[in-house]
């Protein structure tokens, strides 16, 4: 039995699951291949997905969705909310002339089952799930028989409350409101690193209390309601915003931590789902909390994992199984197409040559195999550089069109991670912040002394591991700067022609595509 699953709305994705061997065949995100960020499913994505099927799929699955307004009236599939009765739709549909099974379950369930299926915990082991995102902020337990038990709601819309502060401070965000920008949570998370520690003053506490007390299910956050706040339009680069961002982040986490401490006492492992799972500070705090035997955050914790989640939910319904064999490199395959060689020197790929170029201070685009699922570049669609100089971070950020002091993540040989970072467990998906303990890593050490680390094993990504090993042989350090390879506001680059255009546009020193190393001749 093969399942073809679609995620509606932004972060559109098409995923395939083979129930026979319980494997993820692919997860194609519509934004990948240089389409705009947060793109819904496109004909390109659908056609690419169809290449996996010699015959039509046995099950057509649709991840539930709804409008983003407070009433969530307009729905797709089974809708947005619910895990109990009424949260599934089962039937049959005609699909290109073939009658197939049809399955849809809610957006809420899609998040839960994606994170559960990708987690390392065996089916039958009870787990807690924290789902926190733009609308939901709840804890659940999945029992031995795959039943979902709602443990309680901590707050609605933690992600929206967090992101709203950035819009409130930004004079460019209209007072009339509108949908919050999908990029604002990440921008506010970056601002947190620059916040100064200290007691919360009266104005800060008043705004935090107001933001956390609003019932967003009935009263959406509106900028016009905060015109009298001293933080209204104070500016994106204001130190007061950065200080408040840190304190609001701590206040949100504190509420969830207190609930878990009070109600989740059985010591089950914790699985994190939803867009707030991309917050590396919160992930690190859960790991350090001591409340759970283990904490797992999947690389597709955001909405891009929902097609996988609904496919797994359908598999659970039809087969009783809900675990997958999977790889983080299950995205679109790289297309090594024709390229204009003007101004380029092409040579057969040699890892020592690339490592030496990186050690010499060059910044290199790096593409290998299938792209990553989820938003983090993990060594298949990356821009790489040496990790030592702060000037390298500034140049990388200029290439990316970001502020020069924005953080740049490191990728590190797993066996060496403890030499450079306060890190006890592997971090293969670059989703947690850790303190940097090596003073020589100026390019990857953020202003608060942390880095969002990816650890790399050879069985995880052999080619990238070997490049890190070659770089260590030259430099003594098995670490590289690793940031995503994409045009601004677009998904990962996926063709050599796009990569060549991008490299010239932003000023890379070279790039690897397929088995070729292209160096740019700067005259």
C-alpha positions in Angstrom: 0.0 0.0 0.0 1.4 3.4 -1.1 0.1 6.7 0.3 0.3 10.1 -1.5 -0.3 12.9 0.9 -0.8 16.7 0.4 -0.5 19.6 2.8 -2.8 22.5 1.9 -2.0 26.2 2.5 1.4 27.8 3.0 4.4 25.5 3.3 2.8 23.3 0.8 4.2 19.8 0.6 3.6 16.5 -1.2 4.8 13.3 0.6 4.8 9.6 -0.2 4.8 6.7 2.2 5.2 3.0 1.5 3.3 1.0 4.1 4.9 -2.3 3.1 8.3 -1.4 4.5 7.0 1.6 6.6 9.3 4.0 4.8 9.2 7.7 3.8 9.6 7.7 0.0 9.9 11.5 -0.4 8.7 14.8 1.0 8.8 17.5 -1.6 8.3 21.1 -0.3 6.8 23.5 -2.9 9.3 26.2 -2.0 12.3 24.1 -2.8 13.9 24.6 -6.2 14.0 28.4 -5.7 10.2 29.0 -5.5 9.1 31.7 -3.0 9.1 30.8 0.7 5.9 29.3 2.1 4.6 28.5 -1.4 1.4 26.3 -1.5 1.6 23.0 -3.5 2.4 23.8 -7.2 2.0 21.8 -10.4 5.8 21.3 -10.4 5.7 19.7 -7.0 2.8 17.4 -7.9 4.4 16.3 -11.1 7.8 15.6 -9.4 6.0 13.5 -6.8 4.2 11.5 -9.4 7.5 10.1 -10.6 7.6 7.9 -7.6 4.5 5.9 -8.6 4.4 3.3 -11.4 0.7 3.0 -10.7 -1.7 5.3 -9.0 -1.4 5.4 -5.2 -3.6 3.2 -3.1 -4.5 6.0 -0.6 -4.9 9.7 -1.2 -4.4 11.7 2.0 -5.1 15.3 2.6 -3.8 17.2 5.6 -6.5 19.3 7.2 -6.3 23.1 7.0 -8.5 26.2 7.5 -8.5 29.9 7.0 -6.3 31.9 9.3 -9.0 34.1 10.6 -10.2 33.6 14.2 -13.2 31.6 13.3 -11.4 29.2 11.0 -14.6 28.9 8.9 -13.1 28.0 5.5 -11.7 24.5 5.8 -9.8 22.0 3.6 -10.1 18.3 4.3 -10.8 17.5 8.0 -10.0 21.1 9.1 -7.5 22.5 11.6 -8.5 21.4 15.1 -9.2 18.2 16.9 -7.8 14.8 17.9 -10.9 12.9 18.9 -14.2 12.0 17.3 -14.8 13.9 14.1 -11.1 14.7 13.5 -10.8 12.1 10.6 -12.6 11.8 7.3 -12.5 8.4 5.6 -14.0 7.3 2.3 -13.2 6.6 -1.3 -12.4 9.0 -4.2 -11.9 8.6 -7.9 -8.4 9.8 -8.7 -7.4 9.9 -12.4 -10.0 7.2 -13.2 -9.1 4.8 -10.3 -11.1 4.4 -7.1 -8.7 4.9 -4.2 -9.0 5.1 -0.4 -9.3 8.7 0.8 -8.1 9.8 4.2 -8.0 13.3 5.8 -7.3 14.3 9.4 -6.8 17.6 11.1 -3.8 19.9 11.0 -3.5 19.2 14.7 -3.2 15.5 14.2 -0.8 16.0 11.3 1.8 17.7 13.5 1.4 15.1 16.2 1.8 12.0 13.9 4.7 13.5 11.9 6.8 14.1 15.0 5.8 10.7 16.5 6.6 8.8 13.3 10.1 10.4 12.9 11.0 10.0 16.6 13.5 7.3 17.7 11.1 5.9 20.2 9.6 2.4 19.4 5.9 2.1 18.7 4.3 1.1 22.0 6.4 3.3 24.2 4.2 6.0 25.6 5.3 9.5 24.7 4.4 13.1 25.6 3.9 15.5 22.7 4.1 19.3 22.9 2.4 21.0 20.0 3.1 24.7 20.0 2.7 26.9 16.9 0.7 29.8 15.6 -2.7 28.6 16.9 -2.1 25.6 19.2 -0.2 25.4 22.5 -1.1 22.0 24.0 0.3 18.8 25.6 -0.7 15.3 24.7 0.2 11.7 25.5 0.3 8.9 22.9 -0.3 5.6 24.7 0.9 2.1 23.9 -2.1 1.6 21.6 -1.6 4.8 19.6 -4.4 6.7 21.3 -4.0 10.4 21.6 -4.9 11.8 25.1 -5.1 15.5 25.4 -3.3 16.5 28.6 -4.3 20.2 28.5 -4.0 23.5 26.8 -1.3 25.9 28.2 -2.2 28.8 25.9 -3.6 29.4 22.4 -1.2 30.7 19.7 2.1 30.9 21.5 3.9 31.4 18.2 1.6 34.3 17.2 2.0 36.0 20.6 5.8 35.7 20.3 5.9 37.0 16.7 3.4 39.8 17.3 6.0 41.8 19.4 8.2 42.2 16.3 5.2 43.6 14.3 4.3 45.9 17.2 7.8 47.4 17.2 8.2 47.6 13.4 7.0 50.9 12.0 6.7 49.2 8.6 4.0 46.8 9.8 0.6 48.6 9.2 -1.5 49.7 12.2 -4.5 48.3 10.3 -3.1 44.8 10.9 -3.3 41.9 8.5 -1.7 38.6 8.8 1.6 38.4 10.7 4.6 37.8 8.4 5.9 34.2 8.5 9.5 35.5 9.0 8.7 37.5 12.1 9.1 34.7 14.7 12.7 34.0 13.4 13.5 37.7 13.5 12.3 38.1 17.1 14.2 34.9 18.1 17.4 36.5 16.6 16.7 39.7 18.6 16.5 37.7 21.8 20.2 37.0 21.7 20.9 40.7 22.0 18.6 41.2 24.9 20.2 42.4 28.2 19.4 40.4 31.3 17.8 42.1 34.3 14.5 42.6 36.1 11.4 43.3 34.1 10.4 46.9 34.4 6.8 48.1 34.8 6.2 48.8 31.1 7.7 45.5 30.0 5.6 43.5 32.5 2.4 45.3 31.5 2.9 44.4 27.9 3.9 40.8 28.6 0.8 40.4 30.8 -1.4 41.9 28.1 0.1 39.7 25.3 -0.2 36.5 27.4 -3.7 37.2 28.7 -5.6 37.9 25.4 -7.9 35.1 24.3 -6.7 34.8 20.8 -9.4 32.3 19.9 -12.0 35.1 20.2 -9.9 38.3 20.1 -7.0 38.4 17.6 -3.9 40.4 18.3 -4.3 43.8 16.6 -1.6 46.4 16.4 -4.3 49.1 16.7 -5.1 47.9 20.2 -1.6 48.8 21.4 -1.1 52.3 20.1 -0.7 53.6 23.7 2.1 51.1 24.5 5.5 52.6 24.9 6.8 49.8 22.6 4.5 50.7 19.7 6.7 51.4 16.6 9.9 51.6 18.7 11.9 50.1 15.8 13.2 46.7 14.8 16.7 47.5 16.0 15.7 49.1 19.3 17.6 47.8 22.4 14.3 48.0 24.3 12.7 45.5 21.8 15.7 43.1 22.2 15.4 43.3 26.0 11.6 42.7 25.9 12.0 39.9 23.3 14.2 37.9 25.7 11.7 38.5 28.6 8.6 37.6 26.6 10.4 34.4 25.4 11.2 33.5 29.0 7.6 34.2 30.1 6.1 32.0 27.4 8.5 29.1 28.1 7.9 29.4 31.9 4.1 28.8 31.5 4.7 25.7 29.4 7.4 24.5 31.8 5.2 25.0 34.9 2.4 23.0 33.2 4.7 20.1 32.3 6.3 20.1 35.8 2.8 19.9 37.4 1.0 17.5 35.1 3.5 15.4 33.1 5.0 13.2 35.8 5.4 9.8 34.3 8.9 10.4 32.8 7.9 9.6 29.2 10.1 11.1 26.5 8.9 14.4 25.1 8.3 14.9 21.3 8.1 18.5 20.1 5.8 19.5 17.2 4.8 22.7 15.6 6.6 25.8 14.4 7.9 26.8 17.8 10.0 23.7 17.6 12.4 25.8 15.4 13.2 27.9 18.5 16.6 26.7 19.5 16.6 28.4 22.9 13.3 26.7 23.9 14.5 23.3 22.6 17.7 23.6 24.7 15.7 24.6 27.8 13.5 21.5 27.4 16.5 19.3 27.1 18.1 20.9 30.2 14.8 20.8 32.2 15.3 17.3 33.5 11.6 16.6 33.2 11.8 14.0 30.5 14.0 11.0 29.8 14.7 12.3 26.3 13.6 15.2 24.1 13.2 14.8 20.3 12.6 17.6 17.8 12.1 16.5 14.1 13.6 18.5 11.3 10.1 19.0 9.9 8.6 20.3 13.2 6.9 23.1 11.3 4.0 22.9 8.7 6.3 21.3 6.1 6.0 18.1 8.0 2.2 17.9 7.9 2.0 16.0 4.6 4.2 13.3 6.3 2.0 13.4 9.4 -1.3 12.9 7.6 0.3 10.0 5.5 1.4 8.4 8.8 -2.1 8.9 10.3 -3.6 7.2 7.2 -1.1 4.3 7.6 -2.0 4.0 11.3 -5.7 3.9 10.2 -5.3 1.2 7.6 -2.4 -0.9 9.0 -2.1 -0.1 12.7 1.5 1.1 12.3 2.7 4.7 12.8 6.6 4.6 12.6 8.7 5.4 9.6 12.2 4.6 8.3 13.3 8.0 7.0 16.1 10.2 6.0 16.4 14.0 6.4 17.6 14.0 2.8 14.2 13.0 1.3 13.6 16.2 -0.7 13.9 16.8 -4.4 17.0 15.4 -6.2 19.6 17.8 -7.5 19.4 18.7 -11.3 22.9 19.0 -12.7 21.9 20.8 -15.8 23.8 22.9 -18.3 25.6 26.0 -17.1 27.3 29.0 -18.7 31.0 28.5 -18.0 32.0 32.1 -18.7 34.2 33.3 -15.8 34.4 29.8 -14.3 37.1 27.3 -13.9 35.7 23.8 -13.7 37.5 20.8 -12.3 36.7 17.3 -11.1 35.6 17.4 -7.5 38.4 16.8 -5.0 37.5 17.2 -1.4 41.1 18.2 -0.4 40.9 21.0 -3.0 37.6 22.3 -1.6 38.8 22.0 2.0 42.0 24.0 1.1 39.9 26.7 -0.7 37.7 27.0 2.5 40.8 27.2 4.7 42.1 29.9 2.4 39.1 32.0 3.2 36.9 31.3 0.3 33.1 30.9 0.6 31.7 27.9 -1.3 28.3 26.8 -2.4 27.8 23.1 -1.8 25.2 20.8 -3.3 25.0 17.0 -3.1 22.2 14.5 -3.7 18.6 15.2 -2.5 17.8 18.3 -0.6 16.9 18.4 3.1 13.4 18.2 4.4 12.5 21.1 6.7 14.1 24.5 6.7 17.7 23.7 7.9 20.5 23.2 5.4 22.4 20.1 6.7 25.2 19.6 4.2 23.3 19.0 0.9 22.2 22.6 0.1 24.7 24.7 2.0 27.0 27.7 1.8 30.2 26.8 3.6 33.1 28.8 5.0 35.9 28.5 7.6 34.6 29.0 11.2 37.3 31.2 12.7 36.9 34.9 11.9 34.1 37.2 12.7 34.7 38.9 9.3 33.6 35.6 7.7 30.3 35.8 9.5 29.8 39.4 8.3 30.6 38.4 4.7 28.2 35.4 4.8 25.5 37.7 6.1 26.1 40.2 3.3 25.8 37.3 0.8 22.5 36.3 2.5 21.2 39.9 2.6 21.0 39.9 6.4 22.4 42.1 9.2 26.1 41.5 9.5 25.8 40.4 13.2 23.2 37.7 12.5 24.2 34.3 13.8 25.8 31.7 11.4 25.5 28.0 12.4 28.4 25.5 12.6 28.5 21.9 11.3 30.9 19.8 13.3 32.2 16.2 13.3 30.1 14.6 16.0 33.0 13.0 17.7 34.6 16.4 18.1 31.6 18.4 19.2 32.4 18.2 22.9 35.7 19.9 22.3 34.1 23.0 21.0 30.6 23.2 22.4 28.8 22.5 25.7 26.9 19.7 24.1 26.2 16.3 25.6 23.9 14.7 22.9 24.1 14.6 19.1 22.3 17.4 17.3 22.0 16.2 13.7 19.2 18.6 12.7 20.6 22.0 13.9 17.7 22.7 16.2 19.3 23.6 19.6 21.5 26.3 20.8 24.6 25.4 22.8 27.4 27.4 24.5 30.6 27.7 22.5 33.7 26.8 24.6 36.3 27.2 21.9 37.5 30.8 21.7 38.8 30.3 18.1 35.3 30.0 16.5 34.6 33.7 15.9 32.5 33.1 12.8 29.9 30.8 14.5 29.8 32.3 18.0 26.8 34.5 18.4 26.8 37.6 20.6 25.4 35.6 23.5 28.1 33.0 23.3 25.9 30.3 21.7 25.7 28.5 18.4 23.0 26.4 16.7 25.1 23.3 16.2 24.7 20.5 13.6 26.7 17.3 14.5 27.7 15.1 11.6 28.3 11.3 11.5 29.6 9.5 8.5 26.5 7.2 8.3 24.4 10.4 8.4 26.0 12.2 5.4 29.2 10.5 4.2 30.3 13.1 1.7 29.8 16.1 4.0 31.5 14.2 6.8 34.5 13.5 4.6 34.7 17.2 3.7 34.8 18.1 7.4 37.5 15.5 7.9 39.6 16.9 5.1 39.1 20.4 6.5 40.2 19.2 10.0 43.4 17.6 8.4 44.3 21.1 7.1 43.1 23.3 9.9 43.0 21.1 13.0 39.3 21.8 13.4 36.5 19.7 12.0 33.9 22.5 11.8 32.6 24.7 9.0 30.1 27.6 8.8 26.9 26.2 7.3 24.1 28.4 6.1 21.3 27.7 3.6 21.9 27.9 -0.2 19.0 29.9 -1.5 18.0 33.1 -3.2 16.6 35.6 -0.7 13.1 34.7 0.3 13.1 31.5 -1.7 13.6 27.8 -1.0 16.8 25.8 -1.5 18.6 26.1 -4.9 18.2 22.8 -6.8 19.8 23.2 -10.2 23.3 23.9 -11.4 22.1 26.7 -13.7 20.4 28.5 -10.7 23.5 27.9 -8.6 25.8 29.5 -11.2 23.5 32.5 -11.5 23.3 32.8 -7.7 27.1 32.5 -7.2 27.8 35.3 -9.6 25.0 37.5 -8.2 26.0 37.3 -4.5 29.8 36.9 -4.9 30.6 33.3 -3.9 34.1 32.2 -4.6 33.0 28.9 -6.0 30.5 26.1 -5.8 30.3 22.3 -6.0 27.5 20.8 -8.2 27.4 17.1 -8.8 31.0 15.9 -9.3 32.4 19.3 -10.4 34.1 22.1 -8.5 33.5 25.4 -10.1 35.8 28.3 -9.1 34.8 31.9 -10.0 37.6 33.9 -11.7 37.6 37.3 -10.0 39.3 39.7 -12.4 
